[in-house]
Amino acid sequence: MSPAQGVPEDVPEAAAPIRVLVADDQWVVRDGLVLLLGIMDGIEVVGTARDGAEAVHLAERLRPDIVLMDLGMPVLDGTEATAMLRERLPDCSVLVLTTYVDEESIFPALRAGARGYLTKDTSSEDVEAALRSVSAGRVWLDPVVQERLVCALSSVTPPTPSRAGAALPDGLTPREAEVLGLIAEGLSNAEICDRLNISHATVKTHINRIFTKIGAHDRSQAVRYAFCNGFVQRS
């Protein structure tokens, strides 16, 4: 049909919606999240779960893009459910939405494979931004969580080849591992220059190579990688 007949040519297809499964043991929270997500363009709620076991079961059946996961749930908690989803449905991402911001909650959830971590007092705008970021393959961490990570890792020690005991992952060199540890410690580029006595250009080169090798898009993703792969040890 021609444009003269009222149908425009070359109309791009609409992007597929981000399919979300909501998992929370409180029905008021579940219903509220369904209403909230329902008014966001390009986001579709495909189901809700009352606990971690139901979240895994429904995710296997409904194949959502993202599970918006609470942590403190009965039967199977959110961290255990996240680990099971990473194993069974590697294409399904988990975005944690919880009240817990302590190390004992954050670190296990990230180790289990969560791609994002939000607190329940976050804004609707941040929830939407986090969903879109995680859907695009990036990591989203609430500012409070980022602060907790930096504080917890403020006394970390970068691994040495002898302590690692084996070849470093993803082709990282010992110097890149050292720089990665300092990034996880929260140091800026200038502070890394001072600590290692190298130039700004050299630091940037190391960081660019690190990000390429580990598939990180930003420092938050690099911190998560460093922690999950044993590049830092808390004192």
N, C-alpha and C positions, 0 to 999 in steps of 0.2 A: 504494500500500500504506500502511495506517495505522500510527501508532506502536504500536498494540496488537498488530500482527503482527510487531513486532520490528525495524522499519526506521525510524530516526529521520528526522524531517522537517527540511528546510532545512539539510542537511549541505553546507558549503562545499566546492567542488572544490579538490583539492590543487593548489598552484602548480606550474607546469611547472619541471622541473629546469633548472639552469644547465648548458648543454652546453659542454664544454671540450675543446679540442684541445691536446695537449701536444707541444711542439717542442723537442727537445734532441738534440745529436749523441752524447751518452753514454748507452748503453743502460741502464746501472745507474741513472742519474738518471731516465730515462724510466720505467723499471719502478717505481722508488721513488715517483715522483709519481703514477703510476696507482694504486698501492696506497694512497697517502695520500689522494688525492681520492676513492677508492672508498668510504672509510668516512665521508665527509662527507655529511650529509643534504642532499638537494636539489641535489647536484652529480653530473653524469654525464660521464664521459670518453667521447668519441665517436671518438677516434682518436689516433694518435701519429705524429710525423714526425721524421726523422733530420737534416733540414737545412731551410733556409729555403724552398728551391724546393718541396720536398715539402709543407711547411706550407701554402704558398699553394695548391698543387694540391688538397690534401685539404680545405682550408677552402672552396674553391669548390664542391667536391662534397658535403661534409658539412654546410656552413653552421652552424658552431658559434657560440655566443654570444660566447665568449672564446677566444683563442689564448694559451696560457701559453708565452711565447717566450723562448728563450735567445738571446743575441746572437752569441757566437763560434761560428758553425757553418759547415761547408763548403758549397760550391756557391753558396749565397746566404745572406749573414749575416742575423741577426735584424732589424737596422735596415732593410735593403733590403726584406726580406719584409714588415715592418710598413708601409712606405710603399706597397707594392703592394697590401696588404690594405685600407688606407684608401681607395685609389682604386677597387679592384674590389668590395670588400664593406664599404661604409660602416657597415653595421649590426653588423659583427663587431668587437669590441674586442680590443686587444692588451694583455696584462699581461706585462711583462718580468720574467723571473726569471733572474738572471745573477750571476756572480762579480765583474763589473766595476763599480766605483763611481767611475771617473775622469770628468772633464768630457768627454773625447773620446768616451765611451760614452753618458753620460747625456743630454747635450744633443741629439745627433743622433737618439737614440731617441725623445725627446719631440717633437722637430721632425717626425719621421716619422709621429707620430700615436699613440704608445703612451699608454694611459690610466692606466697604473700602472707602478711600477718597484720590484721587490723584489730583495734580495740572497739568495744561496742559503744563508746562515746564518740566515735568518729562521725564526720558529717556525711550526708547522703552523696555529696559531690565527690568525696574521697572514696566512698564505696564504689561509685560508678567508675571513677578513674582507675581504681585498683583492678576492677574486673576487666576493663579494657586493656590495661597494661599486662596483666597476667595472660589474657587471651592472646596478646601479641608476642608472648614468649618472654616477657620481662618479669623482673621481681619487683614487688611492691611491699615496702615495710613502713608501718606507722612510725612517725617521728619519735614517739615514746619508745618503740621497740628498737629503733636505730640507736637511740641514746643508751638504752640498756646494753645493747651489744658492744658499743664502744667502751662503756664503763667496765663491763665484764672482761673485755679483752685488753684493757689498758695496761696490763702487766704481762702481756704475752711474750713468749720468746720464739722467734722464728726458728724452724727446724734446720739443723745442719745435715749434710748428706749422711754423716755417720749415725745420727739419731734416726733419720728416716729409715735407714737400714736397707733401702732398695732404691731403684730408679724413681725419680720424681714423676708424678702423673702428668699426662698431656704434654710431654716433651719440655717441661719447665726446667730451666737451668738452676743451679744453686743460687745464683745472684737474683734471678727472677723470683725464686721461692722466698728469698730474704725480703725483697721489695713487697711481695704479696703479704708477708707477715706484718710489715710495717703499715701497709694499707689497712689491714684488719685491726691494727692497733689504733687507727684513727689519725695517723699522721698525714699532713698535707704534702704536696710535692716538694715545697720548700723545706719542710722539716725532714723529709727523706733525704734531700740533698745534703743537709747538714749532718744527719746521722751517718750517712755512708760516705760523705766527702766526695760526692760526684756532682756533675753539672746538671742543670735543669733539663737540658736537651737529652742527657743520658737517662734521667729518670723518666721523662716522657716516652723515650724509646722503649725502656723496660716495661712500662705500664701498657703501652699499645700492644707489645708482643704478648704480655700476660693476658690481656683481655681477648686477644685473637685466639690464643691457645685454649683458654678455658671457656670461651664462648660468652664472656660477660659483656654487658652493654654499659655498665656503670659501676661505681665503687660499692654500692649496696650488694650487687650480685657477686662482686669479687670477695667481699667480706663473708657472704654466705658460703661461697665455694671454699674459702680458706678454712672456715670453721668445720664444715662438713667433711673436708678431706684431710683433717689433721695437721694443717699447717700452723696451727696455733695451739698452745696449751695454756689454760688458765692457771695462774699461780694460786 
